[in-house]
């Protein structure tokens, strides 16, 4: 993660006037929308106490709370069911933060990528993937990412800062505020950043996404993807809600994983696999196939062994442009045969087609490029390469 200057160091003396560290900027952003940055239960308590102190009728709280997440407004002035004086006071005391939709790009396959400008000038991306009645949104938890996985474009950015809870859940809120609102049926933490390196904000955002007085999305329709940050992984396992977990595995041995993912130095694969035993729900292994690196017969055998041991399903993903040069995608026929071989070994496996490839919205492609041209890579046909019957209702991977 990006280091912050230490007071009294030579690094500080060279900083421009008015410089704010990433942590300070995060605190500033969180303060911009204090009522969206807490759980619905805490928001109810805070607003209830505030209304009582003002001498307002108790029913005002039932009018105000739905305007946070269920029927959101951009500013309290839009909540016309409230008296003008109360709206003015709410705007002053409890401002509602907003993400600025700077770019919206739609793929030939219907996938939509959003670039959101944040209050401090940083930017993030999220992706909406329609598929029949299912509407999945892939959201970011950090601006950038510190992990530098070799196959991922986001990692080349480095970490700019963590997102506040309201900025994370706000990516879904903004879709409800659109000209043609469409509430997602599924949410996946598979956008920019490593969610479990921003656990306090992600924990709050999970509650907001799931709570009946928040966005009301079922826990089994919310998936957290992680490389395996052990302290936060243990905290996620203790949650009583049935959130789904996807492990960014990408290699079946520590040696190969270390070559692709520097985080392996700190959180070793055997320890991560052991930590999965604390989860009561089925885990998915995410596995980007790279020719000659992790798609060999010995990789297949090792992957089958650990997947069976964990009772995990395997999502096989094609390598997409944007990561380190020199990595070669596994050919499609090999991806299909790799999936079939896993199934013959008793592992449920799915080989995915890419979604949003022509707008750089596919898995591993989210990266803020202000001069991004796009449109140079054709979209692939809608759907999956090779999906056994019944798997579709178990999991869906955006960008794959």
Buried (B, 14 or more C-beta within 10 A) or exposed (E): BEEEBEEEEEEEEEEEEEEEBBEEBBEEBBEBBBBBBBBBEBBBEBBBEBBEEEEBEEEBBEEBBBBBBBEBBEEBEBBEEBEEEBBEBBBEBBBBBBBEBEBEBBBBBBBBBBBBBBBBEBBBBBBBBBBEEBBBBBBBBBBBBBBBBBBBBBBBBBBBBBBBBBBBBBBBBBBBBEEEEEEBBBBBBBBBBBBBBBBEBBBBBBBBBBBEBBBBBBBBBBBBBBBBBBEBBEBBBEBEBBBBBBBBBBBBBBEBBBBBBBBBEEBBBEEBBEBBEEBEEBBBBBBBBBBEBBBEEEBBEBBBEBBBEBEBBBBBBBBBBBBBEEBEBBEBEBBBBBBBBBBEBEBBBBBBBBBBBBBBBBBBBBBBEEEBEBEEBEBBEBEBBBBBEEBBEBBBBBBB
